[in-house]
Amino acid sequence: MVALRSVIVGCGSSLPARVVTNDDLAQRVETSDDWIVQRTGIRQRYLADASETTSVLGIRACRAALDDAGLGPEDIDLVICATSTPDHTFPSTATQIQAGLGIHQGAAFDLQAVCAGFVYGVATADKFLTTGSARRALVVGAETFSRILDWEDRTTCVLFGDGAGAIVLEAREAAGTRDDRGVLTASLRSDGRHREKLYVDGGPGSTGTTGHLRMTGKEVFRFAVGSVTDVIADAFRSSGTTADELDWFVPHQANRRIIEASADKLGIARDKVVLTVDRHGNTSAASIPLALDVARKDGRIQEGDLVMIEAIGGGFTWGAALIRW
């Protein structure tokens, strides 16, 4: 059987120039390096300056991904930007990235699923590509979460950072088996009853303000470890694979304890887990593509490897995708 698969042919990333360590934050709020590292595994993060908007970071990451793929703007007919921190209420950040790259064809739109946005973006692009609606897609996760943090709240402001990561997906014919390169399966979920556990207390349709991020950390931790593994189990089941066959687990980089507890629960060996939370902090929708770019550039992820991406975001939204690199 001949099938179309969405194959990753390039990836790239972009980080702001400014590095902020835990010790730097301790000069601003009542915290310490030991307190942050023990609870989260974070040692530093990157924070954007006024010139480094979400679209600027996204454009840089997409250019790097296009260069990695050996492609130009004329080769892309779909741009999906996963973000919760757009430059403007409208137009979409994706259209600004599209324009900045010199792409003048196809469609571009933002996708909002908070930290799960990149997984949702990959699943959405896969539908466009495997149905013949597009040939090649840029999927970018780009965030400037520093813009929505309450810098007086030490429980949240120490957790997040800014950045962007992108991949190029290309539709290619394949045999239609689990050995194909490309996106093999994706499983998405959401449950809006959990809004109060992780949300921003503002918006154009409610307060007319941007608002600040609010989070009940213990509740998020409990749900992330206890409930969201269902989408990973679904992905293994639908693809006919197991945790033992997995080469790399690349989860949303929110908290080292959540990541390791989830891997242990699923029987995924810790040496298969890609961790970048220590250097990037939680970059929301950008965290998975940033981690993918790190693991590919340092030689861990190789062509043919079986890679699982997984994330949970406010809402709650969560999802997983299994990809043969």
C-alpha positions as CSV (number, residue, x, y, z in Angstrom):
1,M,0.0,0.0,0.0
2,V,1.3,3.5,-0.9
3,A,0.7,6.2,1.7
4,L,1.7,9.8,2.2
5,R,3.8,10.5,5.3
6,S,4.8,13.9,6.8
7,V,8.6,13.6,7.0
8,I,10.8,16.0,9.0
9,V,13.4,17.3,6.5
10,G,14.8,20.2,8.5
11,C,14.8,21.8,12.0
12,G,16.0,25.0,13.5
13,S,15.8,27.2,16.6
14,S,16.3,30.7,17.9
15,L,17.0,32.0,21.4
16,P,17.1,35.6,22.7
17,A,20.5,37.0,23.3
18,R,20.0,37.5,27.1
19,V,20.7,34.6,29.4
20,V,19.2,34.9,32.9
21,T,20.5,32.5,35.6
22,N,18.8,31.5,38.8
23,D,21.2,33.7,40.7
24,D,20.2,36.6,38.5
25,L,16.5,36.1,39.5
26,A,17.4,35.9,43.1
27,Q,18.4,39.5,42.9
28,R,14.8,40.3,41.8
29,V,12.6,38.0,43.8
30,E,12.9,36.0,47.0
31,T,14.3,32.7,45.6
32,S,17.6,30.9,45.2
33,D,19.4,28.6,42.8
34,D,19.0,25.6,45.1
35,W,15.3,26.2,45.5
36,I,14.7,26.4,41.7
37,V,16.9,23.5,40.8
38,Q,15.6,21.1,43.4
39,R,11.9,21.8,42.4
40,T,12.2,22.2,38.6
41,G,15.7,21.3,37.3
42,I,16.0,24.8,35.7
43,R,19.3,26.5,36.0
44,Q,18.9,29.3,33.4
45,R,16.5,30.7,30.8
46,Y,16.6,33.2,27.9
47,L,14.6,36.4,28.1
48,A,13.7,38.5,25.0
49,D,14.4,42.2,24.8
50,A,11.9,44.7,23.3
51,S,13.2,44.0,19.8
52,E,12.9,40.2,20.0
53,T,9.2,39.7,19.5
54,T,7.5,36.3,19.0
55,S,7.5,36.7,15.2
56,V,11.2,37.8,15.2
57,L,12.2,34.6,17.1
58,G,9.9,32.5,14.9
59,I,11.4,33.9,11.7
60,R,14.9,33.1,12.9
61,A,14.0,29.6,13.8
62,C,12.2,29.0,10.5
63,R,15.1,30.3,8.5
64,A,17.4,27.9,10.3
65,A,15.0,25.1,9.6
66,L,14.8,26.0,5.9
67,D,18.5,26.2,5.6
68,D,18.8,22.8,7.3
69,A,16.4,21.3,4.8
70,G,18.1,23.0,1.8
71,L,14.8,24.7,0.9
72,G,13.7,28.3,0.2
73,P,10.5,30.3,0.7
74,E,9.1,29.2,-2.6
75,D,9.0,25.6,-1.4
76,I,6.6,26.2,1.5
77,D,2.9,26.3,1.2
78,L,1.8,26.1,4.8
79,V,3.0,27.9,7.9
80,I,1.6,27.0,11.4
81,C,2.7,29.0,14.4
82,A,1.9,27.5,17.8
83,T,2.0,30.4,20.3
84,S,0.2,31.8,23.3
85,T,2.1,35.1,23.1
86,P,1.4,36.5,19.6
87,D,2.8,39.9,18.5
88,H,-0.8,41.2,18.0
89,T,-4.4,40.2,18.7
90,F,-4.4,40.1,14.9
91,P,-3.0,39.6,12.3
92,S,-1.7,36.2,13.3
93,T,2.0,35.8,14.1
94,A,2.2,33.1,11.4
95,T,1.4,35.6,8.7
96,Q,4.1,37.9,10.0
97,I,6.5,35.0,9.9
98,Q,5.3,34.1,6.4
99,A,5.9,37.7,5.2
100,G,9.3,37.9,7.0
101,L,10.5,34.8,5.2
102,G,9.3,36.0,1.8
103,I,6.6,33.3,1.4
104,H,3.9,34.6,-0.8
105,Q,1.8,31.4,-1.4
106,G,-0.2,29.0,0.6
107,A,-1.8,29.5,4.0
108,A,-0.5,30.7,7.4
109,F,-2.3,30.7,10.8
110,D,-1.7,30.6,14.5
111,L,-2.7,27.6,16.7
112,Q,-3.3,28.1,20.4
113,A,-3.0,25.1,22.7
114,V,-0.5,26.6,25.1
115,C,2.4,24.3,25.9
116,A,0.8,21.5,23.8
117,G,0.7,23.8,20.8
118,F,3.6,22.3,18.9
119,V,2.2,18.8,19.2
120,Y,-1.2,20.1,18.0
121,G,0.6,21.9,15.2
122,V,2.4,18.8,14.0
123,A,-0.8,16.8,14.0
124,T,-2.6,19.6,12.1
125,A,0.1,19.9,9.5
126,D,0.2,16.2,9.1
127,K,-3.5,16.3,8.1
128,F,-2.8,18.9,5.4
129,L,0.1,17.0,4.0
130,T,-1.3,13.5,4.0
131,T,-4.5,14.6,2.3
132,G,-2.6,16.4,-0.4
133,S,-3.7,19.9,0.7
134,A,-0.1,21.0,1.0
135,R,3.3,19.8,0.0
136,R,5.6,21.3,2.6
137,A,4.9,22.9,5.9
138,L,6.7,25.0,8.5
139,V,5.6,24.2,12.0
140,V,7.0,26.7,14.5
141,G,6.6,27.0,18.2
142,A,7.5,30.6,19.3
143,E,6.9,32.3,22.6
144,T,7.8,35.4,24.6
145,F,6.3,34.2,27.9
146,S,8.3,36.8,29.8
147,R,5.7,39.4,28.6
148,I,2.8,37.7,30.5
149,L,4.6,36.8,33.8
150,D,4.0,38.5,37.1
151,W,7.5,39.3,38.2
152,E,6.3,39.6,41.8
153,D,5.2,36.0,41.8
154,R,8.3,33.9,42.6
155,T,6.3,30.6,42.1
156,T,5.8,31.3,38.4
157,C,8.3,33.9,37.1
158,V,11.3,31.5,37.7
159,L,9.8,28.8,35.5
160,F,9.5,30.3,32.1
161,G,11.8,31.5,29.2
162,D,11.5,32.7,25.7
163,G,12.5,31.1,22.4
164,A,11.4,29.5,19.1
165,G,11.9,26.2,17.4
166,A,10.7,25.0,13.9
167,I,10.6,22.0,11.7
168,V,10.0,21.5,8.0
169,L,7.6,18.7,7.1
170,E,7.4,17.3,3.6
171,A,4.8,15.0,2.1
172,R,6.5,11.8,0.8
173,E,5.2,8.5,-0.5
174,A,5.8,5.6,1.8
175,A,4.8,2.0,2.2
176,G,2.3,2.7,4.9
177,T,4.0,0.6,7.6
178,R,5.4,1.4,11.0
179,D,8.9,1.5,9.5
180,D,8.0,4.5,7.3
181,R,9.8,7.8,8.0
182,G,7.5,10.6,9.1
183,V,4.6,11.1,11.5
184,L,3.2,7.7,12.3
185,T,0.4,8.8,14.6
186,A,-0.8,11.6,16.8
187,S,-3.2,11.6,19.8
188,L,-4.7,14.9,21.1
189,R,-6.9,15.6,24.1
190,S,-8.4,18.6,25.9
191,D,-10.6,19.2,29.0
192,G,-11.7,22.8,29.7
193,R,-12.9,22.0,33.2
194,H,-9.3,22.6,34.4
195,R,-9.0,26.2,33.4
196,E,-8.4,27.6,36.8
197,K,-5.3,25.5,37.3
198,L,-3.3,27.2,34.6
199,Y,-4.5,30.3,32.8
200,V,-3.8,34.0,32.1
201,D,-6.1,36.4,34.0
202,G,-6.8,38.7,31.0
203,G,-7.7,39.0,27.4
204,P,-9.2,41.3,24.8
205,G,-12.7,39.7,25.2
206,S,-12.7,39.8,29.0
207,T,-10.6,42.4,30.7
208,G,-9.2,44.2,27.7
209,T,-5.7,43.6,29.1
210,T,-3.0,41.2,28.5
211,G,-3.1,39.7,32.0
212,H,-0.6,37.5,33.8
213,L,0.0,33.8,34.0
214,R,-1.6,32.1,37.0
215,M,-0.9,28.5,38.1
216,T,-1.7,26.0,40.8
217,G,1.6,24.1,40.6
218,K,0.6,21.1,42.6
219,E,-2.6,20.5,40.6
220,V,-0.7,20.8,37.3
221,F,2.0,18.4,38.5
222,R,-0.6,15.8,39.7
223,F,-2.5,16.0,36.4
224,A,0.6,15.9,34.2
225,V,1.9,12.7,35.8
226,G,-1.4,11.1,36.5
227,S,-3.6,11.7,33.5
228,V,-1.8,12.8,30.4
229,T,0.1,9.5,29.7
230,D,-3.1,8.3,28.0
231,V,-2.2,10.0,24.8
232,I,1.3,8.3,24.8
233,A,-0.3,4.9,25.4
234,D,-2.7,5.6,22.5
235,A,0.2,6.5,20.2
236,F,2.0,3.3,21.0
237,R,-1.2,1.2,20.6
238,S,-2.3,2.8,17.3
239,S,1.2,2.4,15.8
240,G,1.9,-1.1,17.1
241,T,5.0,0.0,18.9
242,T,6.2,-0.2,22.5
243,A,8.2,2.0,24.9
244,D,11.1,-0.5,24.5
245,E,11.3,0.3,20.8
246,L,11.5,4.1,21.4
247,D,14.8,5.7,20.6
248,W,14.0,9.1,22.1
249,F,11.4,10.7,24.3
250,V,11.2,14.4,23.7
251,P,8.5,15.8,26.1
252,H,7.5,19.4,26.9
253,Q,10.2,20.9,29.0
254,A,8.3,22.2,32.0
255,N,9.7,20.5,35.0
256,R,12.4,17.8,35.4
257,R,10.4,15.9,38.1
258,I,7.3,15.8,35.8
259,I,9.3,14.5,32.9
260,E,11.1,11.8,34.8
261,A,8.0,10.7,36.7
262,S,6.1,10.4,33.4
263,A,8.9,8.4,31.8
264,D,9.1,6.1,34.7
265,K,5.3,5.5,34.7
266,L,5.4,4.6,31.0
267,G,8.5,2.4,31.2
268,I,10.7,4.7,29.1
269,A,14.3,4.5,30.1
270,R,15.7,7.8,31.4
271,D,18.7,7.6,29.1
272,K,16.2,7.9,26.2
273,V,14.7,11.2,27.6
274,V,15.9,14.5,26.0
275,L,16.2,17.1,28.7
276,T,16.8,20.8,28.0
277,V,14.7,22.3,30.8
278,D,17.9,23.1,32.7
279,R,19.1,25.6,30.0
280,H,15.9,26.9,28.5
281,G,13.3,26.8,31.3
282,N,9.7,26.3,30.2
283,T,9.3,27.9,26.8
284,S,5.7,26.6,26.3
285,A,5.0,25.7,22.6
286,A,8.7,26.3,21.8
287,S,10.1,23.8,24.2
288,I,9.7,20.6,22.1
289,P,11.2,22.0,18.8
290,L,14.0,23.6,20.8
291,A,14.8,20.2,22.4
292,L,14.5,18.4,19.0
293,D,17.0,20.8,17.5
294,V,19.5,20.3,20.4
295,A,19.3,16.5,20.2
296,R,19.7,16.5,16.4
297,K,22.6,18.9,16.4
298,D,24.5,17.0,19.1
299,G,24.1,13.8,17.2
300,R,21.6,11.9,19.4
301,I,18.6,11.9,17.0
302,Q,19.6,10.1,13.8
303,E,17.6,9.3,10.6
304,G,15.4,6.3,11.2
305,D,15.1,6.8,15.0
306,L,11.7,6.5,16.6
307,V,10.9,9.7,18.5
308,M,8.0,10.5,20.8
309,I,6.9,14.1,21.4
310,E,4.5,14.9,24.2
311,A,3.1,17.9,26.0
312,I,0.4,19.3,28.4
313,G,-0.7,22.9,28.3
314,G,-3.3,25.1,30.0
315,G,-6.9,24.3,29.4
316,F,-6.0,21.5,29.9
317,T,-4.7,20.5,26.4
318,W,-2.4,17.6,25.9
319,G,-1.1,15.4,23.1
320,A,1.6,13.1,21.8
321,A,2.9,12.2,18.4
322,L,5.1,9.3,17.3
323,I,7.6,10.2,14.5
324,R,10.1,8.1,12.6
325,W,12.9,10.6,12.0
